[in-house]
Amino acid sequence: MLKLFSLIVDLMDFKNILLAWYRENRRELPWRETSNPYFIWISEIILQQTRVVQGIGYYYRFVESFPTIDALARADEDEVLKVWQGLGYYTRARNLHAAAKLIVEKYGGVIPESYEELLKIKGIGPYSAGAIASFAFKRPVPAIDGNVYRIIARVFGLFASPYTAKGKGEFFSLVSDLMDKKSPDSFNQALLDFGALQCVPQSPKCPICPFVSYCYAYRNNMIASLPVKAKKIVPKNRYFTYLLIRFNEYTFISKRKLNDIWHSLYEFPLIETDKLPLPEDIVNIKEWNQLLEGSNASIVYFSSPVKHQLSHQTILSQYVIVDISEVTEKLKNSYKCVKRGSVSNYSTPKLIDNFLAAEPAAKYFRND
């Protein structure tokens, strides 16, 4: 099979055709205007789970807040998460922060140049390592993301699964053979742009594709079949009831610490159940009584259910605004007491952000 690939590559001179397309169609992006490995690293981590259009604003916000790797390493985790807020997948931000500290301590604040050394840093996987090594240091290493898997699978008819170690190895080997060793940065950027603009997942622009005469998927009517897809994961449902407690101008929040979604973000007291409780039932739930017994609690507002979709989980949430006149020991010992208007200063999950920005919260909860 690899001999067939090599023959096709010789016939169409893949890298030259790709780079010619790139010269005409390349996207102007802020992180392409620099060779600063720190800025490139930040952009690549942001773009791992974020569309470019959305990511640009967050990129500027992040590098303005933390203009150097030392500034990021010195920052408090809560500050980092607050700047990251809205991008989701907060593990990326925590790994960035931890990696910055490691680079300062182990590498003297200098990001290593080699692909192999970059892979030793927490949060930097094969794609990010290849991107940083090639974009910042012009090392001839592939930077393979979903765009690249799609292009290579379709053009060359590569049926290996990009979701297995063996399949990833086959893609890496082929892209390494195809790569322009003199301009690995432009070659990798060209592949990324070609996948984002031309060889898109749905309705690719095949009639005007420079590879149309050679593309295996196009010639064999297999555009929708390649690359080989991952097994579909059915999201599981979870049911969250948040208690927005009013004690004069104060409320109570805590930081999530379990090995679960939204680790290190702040949230209101949470009751998780097998289904969302009705207003008349919530006062009989054990967690309600453990938290609020003796507080003279009265419900001020009870929201309708709100759906929040994550990659592998569906969160069905509701929000209960509660007045209390006494602070219980559980609230004192397990939660942070803050002014209601200051909750926005803390990094919180997007579903809480959305509720706090809506009219019910403005009317019944915020005192800003």
C-alpha positions in Angstrom: 0.0 0.0 0.0 2.8 2.4 0.9 4.4 1.8 -2.5 1.1 2.8 -4.1 1.1 5.9 -2.0 4.6 6.8 -3.1 3.6 6.3 -6.8 0.7 8.7 -6.4 2.8 11.2 -4.6 5.4 11.2 -7.4 2.6 11.7 -10.0 1.0 14.7 -8.4 3.8 16.2 -6.4 1.5 16.6 -3.4 3.5 19.2 -1.4 4.0 21.6 -4.4 0.3 21.5 -5.3 -0.6 22.0 -1.6 1.8 24.9 -1.1 0.6 26.6 -4.3 -3.0 26.4 -3.1 -1.8 27.8 0.3 -0.1 30.8 -1.2 -3.4 31.8 -2.8 -5.8 30.9 0.1 -3.9 31.1 3.4 -5.8 32.6 6.4 -4.3 35.7 8.0 -4.1 34.7 11.7 -2.4 36.6 14.5 -0.3 33.7 15.7 1.1 33.3 12.2 2.7 36.7 12.4 5.1 35.6 15.1 7.7 32.9 15.7 7.4 33.3 19.5 6.9 29.7 20.7 5.0 30.9 23.7 2.3 32.7 21.6 2.2 29.7 19.2 1.8 27.3 22.1 -1.1 29.3 23.6 -2.9 29.5 20.2 -2.6 25.8 19.6 -4.0 24.9 23.0 -6.9 27.3 22.5 -7.7 25.9 19.1 -7.7 22.3 20.3 -11.4 22.4 21.0 -12.3 25.9 19.7 -13.1 27.2 16.2 -10.7 29.8 14.9 -13.2 32.6 14.7 -14.1 32.2 18.3 -10.5 31.5 19.4 -9.0 34.8 18.1 -10.6 36.9 20.7 -9.6 34.6 23.5 -6.0 34.4 22.2 -5.7 38.2 22.4 -7.3 38.2 25.9 -5.0 35.4 27.1 -1.7 36.8 25.9 -2.6 40.3 27.0 -3.3 38.9 30.5 -0.2 36.7 30.5 2.3 38.2 28.0 5.1 35.9 28.9 5.5 32.3 30.2 6.9 33.7 33.5 3.7 35.8 33.9 1.6 32.7 33.3 3.6 30.6 35.7 3.3 33.2 38.5 -0.4 33.7 38.1 -2.9 32.2 40.5 -5.0 29.3 39.1 -8.3 31.1 39.7 -7.0 34.0 37.6 -6.0 31.8 34.8 -9.4 30.0 34.8 -11.2 33.3 34.8 -9.3 34.6 31.7 -10.1 31.2 30.1 -13.7 31.4 31.0 -16.1 30.8 28.1 -13.7 28.5 26.2 -14.7 25.3 28.0 -12.6 22.2 28.4 -10.9 23.8 31.4 -8.4 21.0 31.7 -6.6 22.8 28.9 -6.2 25.9 31.0 -5.0 23.9 34.1 -2.5 22.0 32.0 -1.2 25.3 30.4 -0.7 26.7 33.9 1.0 23.6 35.2 3.2 23.4 32.1 4.3 27.0 32.4 5.5 26.3 35.9 7.3 23.2 34.7 9.0 25.1 31.8 10.1 27.9 34.2 11.5 25.4 36.8 13.0 22.7 34.4 13.9 24.7 31.3 14.6 28.1 32.7 11.5 29.6 31.1 12.5 28.5 27.6 10.2 26.3 25.6 12.2 23.3 24.2 12.6 23.1 20.5 12.5 19.3 19.9 9.3 17.3 19.3 10.4 14.6 21.7 11.1 17.1 24.5 7.8 18.9 24.0 5.9 15.7 24.3 7.2 15.4 27.9 5.3 18.5 28.9 1.9 18.0 30.4 -0.9 19.1 28.1 1.2 19.0 25.0 0.3 16.0 22.8 1.5 14.9 19.4 -0.4 17.5 17.4 0.6 20.5 19.7 4.2 19.3 19.8 4.4 19.1 16.1 2.8 22.5 15.7 5.1 24.2 18.1 8.2 22.4 16.8 7.4 23.2 13.1 5.8 26.7 13.4 8.2 28.2 15.9 11.4 26.2 15.2 10.9 24.9 11.7 11.5 21.3 12.7 10.2 18.9 10.0 7.6 17.2 12.2 3.9 16.6 11.2 1.2 18.5 13.1 -1.8 16.2 12.5 -5.3 17.2 13.7 -8.7 16.2 12.4 -8.3 18.3 9.3 -5.1 16.5 8.3 -6.6 13.1 9.0 -9.5 13.9 6.7 -7.3 15.2 3.8 -4.9 12.3 3.9 -7.6 9.6 4.3 -9.6 11.0 1.4 -6.8 11.8 -1.0 -4.8 8.7 -0.5 -7.6 6.2 0.4 -6.0 5.5 3.8 -8.5 3.4 5.8 -6.5 3.2 9.0 -8.4 4.5 12.0 -7.1 7.8 13.3 -8.6 6.8 16.7 -6.1 3.9 17.2 -2.4 4.0 18.0 -1.7 1.9 14.9 -3.7 4.1 12.7 -2.2 7.3 14.0 1.2 5.8 13.3 0.3 5.2 9.7 -0.9 8.7 9.2 2.2 10.1 10.9 4.5 8.1 8.7 2.7 9.1 5.5 2.6 12.8 6.3 6.3 12.6 7.3 7.1 11.3 3.8 5.0 13.9 2.1 6.3 16.9 4.2 8.3 19.7 2.7 11.4 19.4 4.8 12.6 23.0 3.9 9.3 24.6 4.9 7.7 22.4 7.4 5.9 25.3 9.0 4.2 26.3 5.7 3.4 22.7 4.8 1.7 22.0 8.1 -0.2 25.3 8.0 -1.3 24.6 4.5 -2.7 21.2 5.5 -4.6 22.8 8.3 -6.0 25.5 6.1 -6.9 23.1 3.3 -8.9 21.0 5.7 -10.6 24.1 7.2 -11.4 25.8 3.9 -11.4 23.2 1.1 -11.6 19.6 2.2 -14.2 20.3 4.9 -16.2 17.5 6.7 -19.5 18.1 5.0 -19.9 19.2 1.3 -16.2 19.6 0.5 -15.4 21.8 -2.5 -14.4 18.9 -4.7 -15.1 20.4 -8.2 -12.4 23.1 -7.5 -10.0 21.0 -5.5 -6.5 20.8 -6.9 -6.3 17.1 -6.0 -9.6 16.2 -7.6 -8.0 14.1 -10.4 -6.1 12.0 -7.8 -8.4 11.9 -4.8 -9.2 8.3 -3.9 -12.4 9.2 -2.0 -13.7 11.4 -4.9 -13.0 8.8 -7.6 -14.6 6.1 -5.5 -17.6 8.0 -4.1 -16.3 7.6 -0.6 -16.2 11.3 0.6 -18.6 10.6 3.5 -16.8 7.4 4.5 -13.3 8.7 5.0 -11.7 9.1 7.4 -12.9 6.0 9.3 -15.2 7.3 12.0 -14.9 6.7 15.7 -17.5 4.6 17.5 -20.4 6.8 18.5 -20.6 7.5 22.3 -24.1 8.1 23.6 -24.1 11.0 26.1 -25.3 10.2 29.6 -27.8 12.4 31.3 -27.1 14.1 34.6 -29.5 16.2 36.7 -28.2 19.2 38.6 -30.2 21.5 40.9 -28.2 24.6 42.0 -29.1 26.5 45.1 -28.5 30.2 44.8 -28.7 31.2 48.5 -29.4 34.7 49.5 -28.2 35.7 53.0 -28.6 39.5 53.0 -26.2 40.6 50.2 -24.2 37.4 50.4 -24.3 34.0 48.8 -22.3 30.8 48.9 -20.0 29.1 46.4 -17.4 26.3 46.3 -14.7 25.1 44.0 -15.3 21.7 42.3 -12.5 19.3 43.4 -13.7 15.9 42.3 -12.3 14.1 39.3 -15.2 15.3 37.2 -16.3 17.9 34.7 -15.4 21.6 35.5 -12.6 20.7 37.9 -11.4 23.8 39.8 -14.4 26.0 38.7 -16.7 27.6 41.2 -20.4 26.7 41.5 -23.3 27.2 43.9 -24.3 24.4 46.3 -25.3 21.5 44.0 -27.8 18.7 44.5 -27.3 15.9 41.9 -30.2 13.5 41.6 -31.5 10.7 39.3 -34.1 13.1 37.9 -34.9 16.8 38.5 -37.0 17.2 41.6 -40.2 19.2 41.6 -40.6 22.3 43.8 -42.7 20.5 46.3 -40.2 17.6 46.5 -36.9 19.4 46.9 -37.4 20.2 50.6 -37.6 16.5 51.3 -34.2 15.7 49.7 -31.5 14.7 52.1 -28.9 17.1 50.7 -31.3 20.0 51.1 -31.9 19.3 54.7 -28.2 18.6 55.5 -27.3 22.0 54.0 -30.3 24.2 55.1 -31.9 22.7 58.2 -32.2 25.4 60.8 -31.6 28.2 58.3 -35.3 29.3 58.0 -35.0 28.7 54.2 -37.7 29.9 51.9 -37.8 29.4 48.1 -38.0 32.7 46.2 -37.6 31.4 42.6 -37.6 27.9 41.0 -36.5 27.8 37.4 -37.6 25.6 34.5 -35.1 22.9 33.4 -32.2 24.0 31.2 -30.3 21.6 28.9 -26.5 22.0 28.6 -24.8 19.7 26.1 -21.2 18.5 26.7 -19.3 16.1 24.5 -20.2 13.0 26.5 -22.7 14.3 28.9 -26.1 16.0 28.8 -26.6 18.2 31.8 -30.3 19.0 32.7 -30.1 21.8 35.3 -32.4 24.0 37.3 -31.8 26.9 39.6 -33.5 27.5 43.0 -33.1 30.9 44.6 -33.4 30.5 48.4 -33.6 33.1 51.2 -32.1 32.2 54.6 -31.9 34.1 57.9 -29.4 31.8 59.6 -26.1 30.4 58.2 -25.8 26.7 59.0 -22.6 24.9 60.0 -22.5 23.1 56.7 -22.6 26.4 54.8 -19.9 27.9 57.1 -17.6 24.9 56.8 -18.0 23.8 53.2 -18.7 27.0 51.2 -17.1 30.3 50.5 -19.3 33.3 51.5 -19.1 36.1 48.9 -21.2 39.1 47.9 -23.9 38.1 45.4 -22.7 40.7 42.9 -19.1 39.4 43.0 -19.8 35.9 41.8 -18.9 37.1 38.3 -15.3 37.6 39.5 -15.0 33.8 39.9 -14.6 31.3 37.0 -17.8 29.3 36.8 -19.2 26.8 34.3 -21.0 28.2 31.3 -24.4 27.0 32.3 -24.1 29.1 35.5 -22.8 32.1 33.5 -25.8 31.8 31.3 -28.3 31.8 34.2 -26.6 34.7 36.0 -26.8 36.7 32.8 -30.5 36.1 32.3 -33.4 38.1 33.6 -34.5 35.9 36.6 -31.0 36.3 38.2 -31.0 40.0 37.6 -34.4 40.3 39.3 -34.1 37.9 42.1 -30.4 37.3 42.8 -27.8 39.7 41.7 -27.3 42.8 43.8 -24.8 44.5 41.6 
